[in-house]
């Protein structure tokens, strides 16, 4: 059986499992099996039109399925699939005083120009 590696942020939806054995002859069937085993992960992988979300990257070995045949990419027993969600953007949030009330100020950070000590959190 192929094995699908689950990234840490999505393990809450796979009962904490870091790897899940899936069945199927292609990536789409493997993802269908994954979501049948763990229905709560589905909205994190697929949109309302049942398409893989653009920020979801799935690799077979070193190859992104987007560069192969997408969800129709064939898989074999023993294949290792790695799910990698894209990480981008963020905001720098700070509170400042203005007219005796606290105002939240959001400032976008260009990560290419951010100092190495900048931490970007949720938002």
N, C-alpha and C positions, 0 to 999 in steps of 0.2 A: 504494500500500500504506500502511496505517496504520503509524505509528512509535511504539514504546513506549520511553519514557525510563526508564532504570534508575538507581536511586539508588546512590551510591558504595558503601555497605556490601554491596550485592548484586552489584556488578560482578565480584567474584571468581568468580561462578558464570556469567558471560556472557563469559568470556575478556577481561575488561576493557572491554567495550563499554559506552558510555554510552547508546547508542540502538540498538534492534533493530527492523528491519522485520518486521512480522508480517502474516499473512493471516487473513481471517475476516470474517464479516458481523456478528458481535457480539463483545462483550468476552470471553465464554467461549471462543469459537473462537480469538480472538487469543492468549489465555493458553495454550490448548492448543498452539498453534503455537510460542509462546515456550518452553514446557516440552519440546516435541519437539526444538527446536533446542538447548536447554540443560537437559538433564534434572536437573542438580545444583541448579537453582534451585527445583524443584518443592516440596520439603519446607519451603522458606522462605515459600511462598505459600499452600500448601494443607495442610489437616490430613489425618488418616488416613481421614476420611469423604469425601475429595475435595471439601471445601468450602473456599472462600477463607477464610483465617485472619482473625479479627476485627480484628487490628491492621494488616492490609494495606488501604491506601486507594488507590484507582485513580481518577484524574480524567481526564475528557475536557474539555479546556479548563478552565473553572473549576468544573465540575460533578462532584461525587463520584458514582460509579456507584451508591452506596448510596441516593442521593436520586433516582435515575432508575429503571432496570429491573434493577439489579444486573448479574450476568454476562450477562443477556439484552439489555442495552443495545446497540442497533444502532450500528455504526461504519461509516465510509466511507473510501474512498481519501483519503489526505492528512490524516486525523485524527491528532492528537498525543495520545497517552495518557501520563499521568505516574503512575508508581508511587511512592507515598510511604508508607514504613513508619512507624507511630506510634512515638513515643518517649515513655516515661513512667517514672516511679519512679526507683529507684536506691537506693544505700545509701552511707553514709559508713563507711568501714572504718578502724579504728585499732587499733594494738597497745598493750596495756598490761601492766605487770608485775603478777602476782598470785601470791603464795606461791612465789616463785622460778621461775615458769614464765610463758611468754608466752601470753596469751589473746587470741584474735581477738574483737573486739567489733563488732557490726553495729548501726548506729543508722539507722533510716529517717529520711529528710529530707522534710519537706513543702516541695516546691519553691516553693510560693506564699509561704512565709515565709523561705526560705533567703536569706542575704545574697548580694549580687551577686557576691562573690568566691568562693562555694562552687563547687567542681568535683565533679561526680558521675561516678563511673566504674563500669564493669561490675558484676557481682555479682548 
